[in-house]
């Protein structure tokens, strides 16, 4: 039989309050404490039985579920339990702060110094790379005269040492793997020998494979500028993407196939699947029969299962060349990528020539000039968008341009919304109009509009996903913020390369407090910066 008496909520509250013991005076907010496991720290809060402490040697606050249990086990003690250790840690912390302050003073840009000073309390490491002049040579005499004229017309009168090396090795019949840093002129490494070979043998063809449409459009635009400057040039360049209608694709091979064809891996798979079908036209088969060059741009993107499928796609390409009467052994493969750990192995697997390693030449050293950059590693932050918002507003107030890399579209949109609200709260709404977001599913027209506004200065800061990590040429940017480790060192350094191309750049790395990898690199910044 149930009791119909009303519930006495006041009694319940009194009972609950009576069961919670009061912590000792030395264990209250702001008091120093010591842990045998974590060292010296400071009490941040006590929420019921939960104890939150920020230890000097830990980048993120540490939580104890039951402070009474922690005391009984000796996990937390009064700070005077290890006074010597406390003094040592405080001294080390002060020394580190002084070192970082001195390094900030060495940043060779007043605006970047001001930004660094503003966020000095959260900076854990500073790495400054000075500018270098690079090594260049006059245009080689063995270049076709028409190509020399074209290069001079577009303002190129010298080439870098690694570009000359690429030209020499490709002319000698080698395959090539180019792993020089971003903005080192990798594209010219293969465009020059390919155009030279066309001028000598107009029937030869080249296949350019790009993983991203935006990258393909950008690279073909630059190639067209060079080709149009060649006197009497008959070089036919074509670009096929999934957006190209079937009728337009067919017209690209009429009356003759293009000399240089740019495709995506998916579209190449489709065309190789239909190589025996007559409806695809003789133009495609003639292109394959005359194929000499295969350029795999941004080859580092073909990893994991995608990389395995791509390697098989290259084998099918060679089989198709042999099927239509060509000779796949005469193909020269050129892999252009970011700095990776195994460039030779990757290139040999893509070319299918693992038994002929002597055919491959590796260029990993860049002779291009470098403007230098300052890289700041910040402490992990569990509210990364809040910190990123402060950084972007500081950039805009110093009239600096930049790019913020986020690891998801949701983070991109969330950061933009926060910037808009915060600038409005501070009475700086005009700054929000200078920020734009960029991700792969934007329409082509919208992407072009954003890049154009960045060039004209209407947009100063872009918040982007990995879609702007590589390939697409952006205007000169002052700063780069990497919000969270992107998953690989290769991607991290691709993002770093977006700032400091022609003049000294500032790169800031903001680790996410919720990500163990970010926390690791925050604790060991030398592992990241080296």
Number of C-alpha atoms within 10 A of each C-alpha: 3 4 6 6 6 6 9 8 9 9 10 11 10 10 11 10 11 10 8 11 10 12 13 8 9 14 23 17 15 14 15 21 24 24 19 12 8 15 18 28 24 20 20 19 16 19 10 13 16 13 21 19 26 21 21 18 13 15 17 17 15 15 15 16 14 14 21 18 13 15 14 10 10 12 15 25 20 18 21 12 14 16 13 10 15 20 12 12 17 13 12 13 14 12 12 14 18 12 13 22 17 12 17 24 15 14 23 16 15 11 16 23 18 17 16 25 16 14 15 18 13 17 23 19 24 23 19 18 14 13 15 12 10 12 14 17 12 12 16 14 8 8 15 15 14 15 20 19 17 19 20 14 14 11 9 13 15 16 19 21 18 23 26 19 14 26 21 15 17 21 14 9 14 19 26 25 25 30 25 22 18 21 19 20 17 22 17 18 24 21 16 21 19 22 25 19 19 17 18 10 10 13 16 21 27 25 22 20 22 23 18 20 20 18 19 22 17 14 19 18 12 13 17 14 14 19 21 13 18 19 12 9 13 13 18 16 18 18 18 20 19 11 7 10 10 11 8 10 15 15 12 19 21 13 9 14 24 24 23 24 20 23 21 18 20 14 14 20 17 10 16 19 13 12 20 15 12 9 9 16 14 19 18 20 25 20 25 28 20 20 24 23 22 22 21 22 24 20 25 21 17 17 12 9 9 10 17 13 14 20 20 15 18 19 17 16 20 20 15 21 25 15 16 18 13 21 18 20 12 11 20 20 24 27 26 24 25 23 20 16 11 9 21 21 14 21 29 22 18 24 24 15 16 16 9 10 13 10 15 23 19 18 18 17 14 22 19 21 17 20 17 20 26 26 22 26 23 21 23 27 23 14 11 18 22 14 15 21 19 16 19 28 20 16 21 17 11 13 13 17 23 27 26 24 27 22 16 14 18 11 18 23 17 12 23 20 14 17 23 18 15 18 17 14 10 8 10 14 15 11 20 23 12 17 24 21 19 22 16 16 10 11 10 11 8 12 16 13 12 18 19 15 14 23 15 11 13 14 20 25 28 24 24 23 21 18 16 23 17 21 22 17 15 15 17 17 23 26 26 27 25 21 23 23 21 20 11 9 15 17 20 18 18 18 23 24 19 27 28 23 20 15 16 23 27 28 26 22 25 25 25 22 20 15 14 12 16 24 22 15 19 25 17 13 19 13 10 13 15 6
